[in-house]
Every structure is written in C-alpha cells, then in structure tokens.
C-alpha cells in the first residue's frame, strides 16, 4: 500500500529540517532526500505518481549522510525498520508462488476486462503483466517483450494505476490502419535503404518507426524538444492492430512477415520480433524479416 509522505518517516523528517539538509544538499544526496520524503516521482517509467513506500524505504537504507551529521536514535530506528521491511519484502517476492499470488491480487483489482493466468503468464485485456526474476520490478507489456510502462514497484496500487495508464496509452498510440500502413511503408523504405536485400529486419523497421510516428510539430520543426520518445511497444501495438484489421487495398502492395529460424530466434546475434500468437499475447511467434509483397 502507498502512504502519505507525512506518515512514513516522521523522525527522519524532523532530522532533515533540524539540520537544513534539504536546502543544502548536493549531488546524490540532493536527489535522494526528496524521494525519501515522498517528493518527486516514482522510478516507474511513465507514471505521474510520487515514490512508492517501498522505493522510499530503499532510498533511506542506502542514504549516506555527511560525517559531521549523525542521526539520532529515533532516525536510526526508522532506518532499521525500513531495512527489515525491504529485506522481508525481497525475501518474500523471491519465491515464484508469492509472485504468482501478488500478480493475481493485482489482476483482481482491475475491472472491466478479461484477466487471468495463461501459458504461465498473467494478462489483463490486451496487456501482459511481467516481473523481473526478483519480483521487485514489474511492467505492463505488449507480450512479455515490449513494455509500455516499466520499472513499476511491487505495489498493488501502483500496478493498478499503471494498467489504466498503459491501456489508455494503447488507445492513444493506435493509428488508423491506413495511416499506420503509410508510416510502415516509410519506415520500411528507410530501413531498406541501409540493407542489401528486400528482406528487411522487422527490428530495424521498428526502430525507424519511432521517427515515422512523430507528430506534425516535429516535422514542421525537427528539433530535439519536439521529438516524442516512444517505446518499441508502440510499433508492436500498431503492427498487431494492422494484422488483425488490414485489407490489402493500398496501391496493390502489402507486407508479409517472415518467420525466424531457430538460430535467428535464439542465436547470439539474433534480432527477432515477437508477434502475438493469441489474443491475450501470452503466446508469441518469432519473426525476423518484413518483406514487401506485390499483389
């Protein structure tokens, strides 16, 4: 659960005010102090929320104060409590069964969409809930490979909020099929320019697509400040939508995806693109090339 900034470390807050630490902090101390106090934003990518309780505890136990400033016993007690809480949480989430229960708790809080466990993965609607091996960082992703919102702390409230934001992002980033096809042709043509074959890596097209999808303000004035950095998942979102709803109507040509061989999918230099094999996105098919096909 999340908590209000005032209630988590009262002794530490008094200590910070007493020594004027926040006003005079520099370097890493200036970055960590506000987060411990609940100010700023969570480390979760794309979420406009204050740091989660777990994040604040992690920052507190790794805090290094100037040698001349010695914490009193109440502050040391809060630090020790935070350390015990983080260690207990880390130990708990290390076990697969506990991660499974946590994931199901998140899914049970999400209303209005089909959710559950399938193919040893967790899904809600069109998004897959993914955890790192430690269970400390989670993501809402298009299949397990293309996260929309990443580095989400293991906090149920944050993951529920992140789901709503990720689902809304999918809506906002999904282009009409005709418009996506136009951007796809542009991306393919640029990627094709740098290869010697009509078999263009889907991964290269996805990389170029980040430019092709830019809004008019960037094309009118292509400056860094007008460039909107979008995750690779945006290409996956639109590719999935196009494959489900496409009609081969544009100038008599379209594209086909070429399945990856075993080496192309798993080799040391492989660069496959994983396309969903079911509605939930829990099954994927590795593809490697996108080839223009003339009708």
N, C-alpha and C positions, 0 to 999 in steps of 0.2 A: 504493500500500500504506500501511497505517497503521503507526505505530511507537509504542514506549513513550515516555512523557514524558521519561524519564531520558536517552534516547539522541539526541534531536533537536538540542538547543542546549545542550551542556554548559558552554561558556564563558559563555553568557548566564545560565544558572542560577547559576553561581558569582558572576557580577557582581551579580545580584539579591540574593543572600544577603549578599555583602560590603557592599553599601550599604543593606541593610534596606529595599529598595524595596517589597516585598510588604506589609510591615506598615504602612508609612507612606503608601502610595499613596492618592490621592483622585481622584474624578471618572472621566474616561475611562481614565486610567492604571490605576486600581483594577479596571476592567472588562477591560482588555486583558492585563495581566500574567498573571493566572491562565490565560487561554486560550492564551497563548504557551507556558506551562509545561505545557500539556496537562490543565489542571484545568477543571472545569465541564462544559458540554455543547456539542456541535456546534450550529451555527446551523440545521441541518436541522430542520424543524418535526416534532415528534412522536417524534424518535429519542432514546433514552436512551443516548447514546454520548459519549465525550469528543471534543473538537475533532479533526478530521482533520488530517493533516500539512499539507495544502495550506492549510487555514484558519489554522493556527498560523504558517505562513510568511507569509501575507498580513497577519496581525496584526503580526508582527515588523517587516516592512519599512515599516509605516505608524506605528510606535511613535514617540511624541515624549516624550523624557525631559527632566526639569528641566535648565536650562542649567548648573547647578553640577555636574551629574553627567555626566562624559564617558566614553563607552565606550572600553575598551582595544582594542588591535589584534585580539585574538582574537574579541572580540564583533563588531567591525566586519567581520571576515572572515565570520563566520556570517551577519550581516545581508546582506552582498553575495552570499553563496551562496544565501540564501533569495530575494533579489531576482532572481537569474539563473534560479532554478528556477521561480518564479512567471511570469516573462516567457516562458520557454521553454514552459511549460505553456499559457499563454494563447495564444501563437502557434500551438501545435500544435492546440489544440481549436478554433481559429478556422476551420479547414478542414472542410467538410462530410464529406469522406471519412474524416478522422480521428475525427470524432464518430460516424460510422457504425461504424467498427471498434471504438471504445470501447463503444458500445451492444451490439454483438454479443458482445463479451467479457463484459459483464455478463450477457447472456441465457444464454451458455454455462455460467455458474456456477450458474444456477437449475435445480434438478432437480425432476422430478415433474409438470411442467405443459408443455403445448404452448407453444412460443415461436418467435419469428421476426420477419421483416420483411414488412409488407403495407401496401399503399396509402401507401408512403413513410413508414411509421411502424413503431415497434418495440413488440412486445407480449409479455407472458408471462401465460398464463392469461387472466384477465378484466381485467387491468390493462395500461395503455399507458405506455411509458417516454417521457417528454417532456423535451426540453432547451430552455434559452433559446438565443437566437441565438449567444451567445458560447461555449456549451458548458461554462460554469462552474457552472451550477446546473441540477439535474435534479429530476424529480418522477415518482412513480408515481401514475397518474391514472385515473379512470373516463372514458374517451375522453380526448382531449387537453385538454378544457376544465375538468375538475373534479378537481383534485389531492387526493389523500389525504395524501401526505407530500411536502412541497415544500422547495425550497432545499437539496437534498442536494448535497454537494460532488462533484466529478467524481472519485470514489474508488470503485473496483470493490467493495471490501469493504463500504463504507457502503451502496451501492446494493443489493447482495445482501441485506444485513441489513434494509434498508428495505423490500424487496419482501416478505420474510417478515412483517414487522410490518404492512404495508399489507394483505396478504392475510388476516391474522388479524383486522384491523380490519373488513374487509368482512364476515367471518363474524359478528363481534360486533354489528355495526350493522344487519345484515339482519333485519328484523322478519318474523314470520309474515304471510302475505298478508292474512289477515283483520284483524290488528292494524294493519298499515300502512294498509289501506283506511279503517279507523276514524280514524286520525290524518290521513289525506289529506282526509277529509270535514271534519274540524275545521279543518284549515289552509285549505281552500278556502272554508269558510263565513266565517272571519275575514277572509281576503283579499277575498272578495266584498263584505263589509260596507263596504269603502273604495272600491268602484268602482260605476259605474252600469250595469253590464252583467253578464249571466251568463257572458260570455266573460272569464274571469279570467286574467291573465298567469301563466304557469307560474312565472316568476321570482319573482313575489310569493308564490305558494304555497310555493315552495322556501324562501323567507326565513322565512315563518311556521312552516314545518315544524320549524325549529330549536328552536322553543318547544314545539311539539306533541309532539316526541320526547323531551322531558325526562323523567327518571326520577321515581319517586314521591317521593323526598326533596325535590325541587324543588316539587312540587305540594302537599306537606304543609306546606312552609315555603319560600315563594318568595323566597329571599334570593340575593344575588349569588354567595355562596360555594357555593350548592347548584346553580348553573346550570352545566351542562357545555357548553362551546362546541364545536360540531361543525362540520366543514367542509360546504360545499354538496354535496360528493360524496356525503354520506350520503343526501340526498334522491335523487340520481341512482341510487345503489345500490338503493334500495328501489323506485323507480319502474321500473327495469329488471326487477327481480325480479317485481314485481306484473304488469307487462305480459306476462311470459313464463308466469306461472302462475295468473293470475287466473281466477276463474269468477264470472259475474255473478249473485251469489246474495244480496247484501245489500240487503234492503228494496226490491228491484225497481229499483234505480238504480245507475249506474256513471258513469264519466267517459270522455270521449274527448279526445284531443289534436288541436289544430287546427294544420296545417302553416303555417309562416310564409311570407309573400310575400317577394319579393326585397328590397323595402325594409325589411320587418320583420326580415329576417335580417341585413341588411348596412348599413342606414341609420345615420346619425349618432346617432339616438336609439333604435336597435333594442335589444330585450331578449329575444332568442330563448333557448330552452332546447334544447340539443343532445342528441337521443336517439340511441343507437347503432342503426346500420342493419345491423350484422353481429355475430357472436358475439364477435369479438376487440375490438370497439369502435374499430376504425380507420376506420370509415365512420360518419358522423353525418347525421341529418336535423334541420334546424332546425324546431322547433315554437314556437308563440307563446302560444296560449291553451289552458286546460284547461276544458272545458265539461261540465256535468252532463248526463247523458243518461238519460232515463226509459225503462225497458223497457216 
